[in-house]
Amino acid sequence: MTIQGTAADVVKMAMIKCDKAKLDERFGCHMLLQIHDELVFECKKETADVAKEEIRQCMEHALPTDLIVPLTVSLGIGDSWATAK
């Protein structure tokens, strides 16, 4: 339970960091929903690659200081959640 609770805290902090990054203003990218440790965004095709890297930074460095073991995320872009690669 401790690890699950901590993971939930990390994803919430990542959501806050993504919000503070003003992805909507900069890239037209909107956070749609959170599913466990996943975040789903809707973004313009023209800015998706740049927004993807910004989202990666927000998620991998969500905590105030980096951990000894790095947090890594995998991201995908697609027309639907099922096709995002």
Residue, then its C-alpha position, 0 to 999 in steps of 0.5 A: m500500500t505504501i508504494q501504491g500511495t507514493a505512486a499516486d502522489v507522484v502522478k498527482m505532482a506530475m499533473i500539477k507540474c504539467d498544469k504549471a507548465k501551461l501546456d494549453e497556452r504553449f502547445g494547445c495541449h489539454m490534459l484529459l484524464q488520469i488512469h492510475d499512473e497514466l495521463v492522457f492529453e489531447c494536443k494539436k498534431e503540429t505541436a505534439d512532439v514538442a509537448k510530448e517532451e515537455i510532458r516527459q520532463c514534468m513526469e520524470h521530474a515531478l518530485p522536488t528532488d530527483l530520486i536515486v533511482p530515476l523515474t522513467v516514463s514511456l509516451g506515445i502519440g496516436d489518434s486514440w489511447a489504444t493506438a498511441k505509440 
